[in-house]
Amino acid sequence: MNLKDKLKLDIFRTVGGVADGMGRECYVVGGYVRDLIIGRHSKDIDFVTVGSGIELAQHVAEAMGPNTNLAVYRNYGTAQVHKGKTELEFVGARRESYKRDSRNPIVEDGTLDDDLARRDFTINAMAISVNAATFGEVIDRYDGLGDIERRIIRTPLDPDVTFSDDPLRMLRCIRFATQLGFDIAPDTFTALRRNAQRMEIITAERIKDELFKIMAAPRPSTGWYYLLDSGLLAFILPELVRMKGIDVVNGRAHKDNFKHTMTVLDSVAAVSDNIYLRWAALFHDIGKPVTKHYDPERGWTFHNHNFIGSKMVKTIFRRLKFPLGSELNYVAKLVELHMRPIALVEDEVTDSAVRRLANYAEEDLADLMILARADITSRDEARKARYLANFDLVEQKFRDTDAKDRERNRKNPVDGTEIMALFGLPQCPEVGYFAKNLKQAIKDCEIEDNRHAAFEYLLRLAEQRGIKALYDPFEKE
């Protein structure tokens, strides 16, 4: 196969011309080749040359002219060339060997075949020549083209050796299958199971990067099912493994919480690219296994699982080196609040109840409602439709009360000047105390939104603080 018609960027001819001038073989390799064949956008372009990759990069940087930046990483034998939006990476062809207790390889110079053999999967083990005489020619030693057509993830060599040498490849295997919608070849998947324990030598940072890529996929549940079935999940998120399965007591069963969670996750992913909303969906019921209890009268209960789950989220974020700032607070909050919209639906939807939830959720209210809608996974379609219709009513209530609150904020029935006159107070914190509490009482619908109710409330509040009014405010009404 020749793909010269697809190598449309001038940079390929430039790099090939420099390599020819040096008497070097040079190839585009890895993910760029795979994505070019699939028709998927890829911005990273990796080149392999037989010889020094750094030396070739230096010559390419010179050929690209002014405003070209060269970064050399001699410890790794690699170099990067940047110009504008173009980013190129160069490395010399190499072969690798590994020690059992490390995923860091012993690297030696090698041939193109050595370099392709060391790659993780057949779909990543292809190269395209950029030398003038063979420009666009595809080198495919392991039938990567066939595996793309068959939509299969498979290792070029023995999968047990591939995964044992570098266990991170097991996560990459699942990540590629999830991102591309490919299947994992049976022998490759069996090797995942056999080598799952090797995950113990992978750093949390490396695991985190792959998990985030899985979560960004169109259907992230694919990756989590693979992680569960392969045994890898037990070494990454054992809390999720505990959610799998159904307990039955006296003929009464609860739902499989792992399966339910996957349905919720995919439902959220279908409507939102917000990666942390997806994490909230994954963790929304994480507290159920530790709060599960069977009551002979009530059946299965999961009391406070939302509150316990929010605490567990914080522990998981720290362990997996996730961001610990606003992202953590956002996910923990949604996990804690995810049942509140359902409670609103089940009870009478009052202005005060709607306001309390809106105050808790603040700017994340819309995301909370996405999660709450996704959480309705009942097989009873009539019941599901009823809940979703009620959520429509709740969301309308949010809009209505928000409009009312904006109106109230514009027209407070008693202002600070009147409070000062009523109680003979100068400008001081006491006036702020009265005004703040009055505003909150109206917002929470504790009192009517009119001057009479406001003055009554202020007089009660003043009496509690031992302050007397200078005049009867109702005489002026």
N, C-alpha and C positions, 0 to 999 in steps of 0.2 A: 504493500500500500504506500502511496505517496501523497502527502498532505501539503505540498508546496502552495496550493491555491488557498489553503486556510492560514498559512503563515503570512498574514497581510502586513504586519508591522515591519517598518523599515529596519528596526533594530536587529531582526534576525539576519538580514543580509549584512549588516554592519559587523555583527559578532562573527559571522561566518567568514567574512573577508579578512578580519584580523587574524582569526585562527588559521586560515589558509596561508597568510603571509608569514606566520610562525611555523608553518608545517605541522599543524596540530589537528587532530580530530576534535570536533566539538558537537555537542548534542543538547537539545532541549529535553529535559527529563521530568519525571514525576507528575505532580498534580496538574501542571499546565497542559501536559500532553493528554492526560485523562479527560480533563474538562474540554479541551479543544475537540476531542472526538465525540464526547457526549453532547456538546453544544451548550456548555455551562460556562458562565463568566468566571474568569480567574485572573487576578491581577499580579500574582507572584510568578516570576519567570526564573526557573533554575536551569543552569547550564552545567554540564559535566564535560571536562576535557581530559584527554589522556596525557597527563603531565601536571604541571603546577597550575591550579586554578587561580591562585593569587597573581601569578605572572600574566596570565591571560587577561584577568580583570584590569590590571594596570594598563595594558596596551589598549583595551577596549575604552577605558576612561579617557585616555589620550585621544583616541579616534572620535569620541563623542564631543570633544571640544570644550569651550568655556562653560562655566556653571555646572560642571559635572563633579559630583562628590564620590570619593573612593574611601571605603572603610575596610580595613584588613584585620582579620582575626587569625593570627598565625598559630595560636594554640589549636585551632580547629581546622586549619588549612583552608579557610574559606575567605571570600571577599565579596563585598556588596558595592554595586555601582548605582548611584542615584542621579537622575536628572529630571527635574520637573516631576511628573507623575510616574515616570518610568523607574522601576526598581528591579535590578537584576542581581542574581546571586551566582557565584562561580565556585566550583570545587573541583579538585582533581579526582579522577576515577580511583576508587579504593576498595579494598576488601577489609572485612571486620571479623574479629573474634571476641568472645565474651568470657568473663569469669562468672561463676555461679552466683556470687553475692553482689553483683553490680550490673546495672544496665548501661554503664559507660563502656563502649567497645575499645578494643585494642585495634588501632587503625594502621593499615599499611597501604602503600601505593598499589594499584591494581589496574586491570583492564576494564573496558566498558562492560564486558560480561560479568566480571567480578562485581562491578558497581550495581548492575541490574539485579544480580542474584541476592544482594544484601537487602534489597528493598522489601517493604512489608507485604504488599499485595500485588497480584498480577496486574491489576488495573493501574498501579503506580509504577510498574516495572517496565515501562516502555520508553523509548527515546526516539527523537526525530533529529536527523542530521541537519546541520546548518552550513556544512561545507559546500562549496559551489558545485562540485562534481556530483554530489548525492543529495542536494538540498531537498528537504521535505520527505526523504525516505524514512519509513517507520521501522525501527528495530524492535521486534516483539518476540522475545525468546520463550515466553511463558504463556502465550495465548491470552494476553490481556484484552486484545480486541474481541476475542470470542467470549470472554467473561463479561465484557461490557454488553455484548449482544444478548447474552443469557441472563444478564443482571445478577451476577454472582460475585461475592467477595471470597477470594481464595488466596492462599499464600503461594509464592513461587516455589518454595522448597518445603521440606517437612514442617508442618505447622507447629509440632511440639518444639522443634529447635527454634523456629522463628519466635514463638511466644516465650519460651524459657529464656532465650537470650535477652530479649527486651520486652518485658511484660506490658509496657505501655501500649504495645501493638495490639493487645487484646481489647483495650478500650477503643483504640483507633478502628479496629475491625467493626465493633458495634456502632461506632460513630459514623463510619462511612455507610454502613448498611442502612442506618437511620436517615442520614442526609440524602442519600441517593435513591432510597426505596428499593435497595437490592436485597437479595437473600444471602445468608451465609452458607457456604458449602458445608455439607454434613460433616466431612472429616475435619474441616477447620473449626466447626462449632464443637465437635467432640474434644478437640485439642484445647479449646477455651475451658471446658469443664475440667480437663485433666490438669491444667496449669493455673487454675484460679488462685491458688494460694500464693503464687508468685507476685500477686498484687501487693503483697506486704512490703516489697522493696521500693514501691513507687511513691514519690513524694506527694503530699496533699496538693501542692500547687499544680503538678502535672495532671492529677486526677481532676481537679477543678476545671482546668482548661477544656478537657474532653467532655465533661458533663455539661458545661455551658453550651458547647457546640451541639450536643445531643438535644438539649432543651430548646435550641433555636430552630430545630428541624420542623417541617410542616406537621408531622405527626410524631411528637416526642415519645409517646407511649411505646412505640416500636423498640426504641433503645432500652427503655426500662424493663420491658418484658425479656429482651435478650440478656440484660444484666442479671435479672432474677433467675432465668432458666439456666444460664451458664454457671451460676454460682459466684460470679464476681460481685454481685450486690452485697453479699454477706460480708465482704471485706471493705466495702465502701460505705454503705448505709444499712447496717443491720436493722435499724428501726423500721425501714420499709419492708424488709423480709418478714418481720413479725406481723405485718398487716395481712399477709397472704393466708387464705384458708377460712373455713367456716366451722364454728363450734355448734354442736347440737346438744341441748339438754331438755329432756322430757318432750322431745319432738319439736322444740322451738329453736330455730336457728337465726343467726344474724347474717348479714350479707358479707361477701368477700370484700374486705375493705381495700385490698390492693387493686382488685379489678375495678371497683367503684372509683378509686382515685385515678386510675388510668383513663376512665371515661371522662371524668371531670377535667383532667389535664388536657386531653385532646379537644374537648369542647371550648376551653379557654383559648387554646392555641389557634382554634379555627377563627376566632374573632379578634385576637390581640397578639401583637408581636412583643408586648412588654415581657421581657425575660423574667423579671422578678414577680410579676403576676402569675406567670407559669410556675415559678418556684412555690408561690403561695398555694396554688392549686395542688401541687405535689405533696405539700406538707399539711394541707388543711385538716386531715384526720390522723396525723402522725401520733397524736396522743391517745387514740382509741385502744391500742393493745394494752397500755398500762392502766387504763381506767375501766377496762371491760369487766362487767360484773353481771352475774345471773341472779335475778330476783324471781322467786316462784310466782309472784303475782303480776309483776310488770314485765317479766321477760328480760332480755338483754338490755343493759344500760351502759352508758359511757359518760357518766357524770363528770362535768368540768373538763372534758377532753380538749375543748378548744383552748382553755386557759393553760392546761398542762402542755398542750401542743406548742403554744407560743413560747413557752420556756424551753422546750426541746429544740425549737428552731434556733435559738441563740447558741445552744451547745453545739449543734450540727454546724452552724456557720463558723464557729471558732475552730472546730476540728478540721474542717475541710478548707480552711483559709479563705472563706468567702469574705466579701467586704463587710465590715462591722459597723458602718456608719448608717446613713439614711436607708440604704438598701435592706439591712437587717431589720431596722425598726419598721419599715414598710411591710415586709413579709410577716414578721411577728404580729403586727397589728391586724393584718387581714386574717391570719389564722385565728387570732383570738375573737375577732368579730364575725367570722363567716356564718355563724348561726343566727345572728341578730335579725337579718332581714326575714328569715323564715319565721322567727318568733313574731315579727310584726304581722306577717301574713296570717298566722294562726290566731292572733288576738285581734281585738278591735284596733284599727289603725287610727290612733289619735294624733293630733298635732304635736302634743308634748312628746309622745313616744318617737315620732319621726324626727323631731328636733334633737332629742337626746342621741339618737344614732348618728345623725348628721354631724353633731358636735364631736362625737368620738372619732368618726371616720375622717372628718374634715375634707381635705382636697382629694382623698382617696375613695370617696363615696362611690363614684362611678365604677371604679375597679372592683370594689366590694360587691356591687350589684352584679357585675359580670360573673364573679366567682360564685355568688349565691345562686344565680340562674343555672350555672353549669352543675351545681351540686344537686340539682333535682334530676335524679337518674331513675326514678321509679319505673318499673315495667308496666304499671297501671297507667295507660296513656290518658285516661280521663282525669285521674288524680294529678298527673304531671301537668296537663293542660290547665287545670284549675289553679295550681300553684303559680304557674307562669303568668296566668291572667291576673292573679292577685298581685304579683310583682309589678305588673303594669300600673296597678292602682297605687302601689306604694311609691313608685317612681313619680307618678303624677302628684302625690302628696308632697314629695320632696320639692318638686317644682313650685307647688302652690305655697307651701310654708316658706320657702326661700323668698318668693315674691312678697309675701306678707312681712317677712323680717326686714327686707330692704325698705319697705314702706314705713315700718315702725322706726327704723333707724333714722329715716328722714324726718319723722314727725313724733318725737318723744313728747308725751302729754304734759310732763312737768320738767322744766329744764333746771340747770344748776343755779341760775339766778333766783328762781322762785324758791328753791330749797333753802338757799342762804337767807332769803327774806322771811320764810316761814319759821325758821328756827333761830334766827338772829345770829347766824354763823358767818365768820369771815371766810375768805378763800383758804381752805385747809383740807387735809385728808378726809375729815369727817364728811364733807360735802361729796367727795368722790365715792365714799362708802355708800351713802344714800343713793346716789345716781347709778352706780354700778349694780346694786342689788335690785333697784327698781327696773332697770333695763332687763336684767336676767329673769325677773319674775314675769314680766310681760312676754319675753321670748319663750319661756317655758309654759306659757298659758296658765300660770298660777293665778293671775288676775286679768280682768278685762282691760282692753286697750283703750281706756278713756281717762279723763282727768279725775273724775269722782273716785274711781277704783284706785288710781295712782295715789291720790292724797290719803285715802284710807290706809293703803299699804305703808306709806311713809310715816303716818302717825303711829301705826303699830310698831314699826321698826324703831322709831324714836323712843317710844315708851320702854321698849326692851333695853335701850341704852341710857335711860334716865334723862332724856332730853324732852323739854316741853315746847310746844308750838307757841308763838307769840300772838297768834290770832286764829280764828276758825276759818279754814280755807273754804268751807262750804257756803259761807255767807256771800262769797264773791262769785259763786257759780251762777 
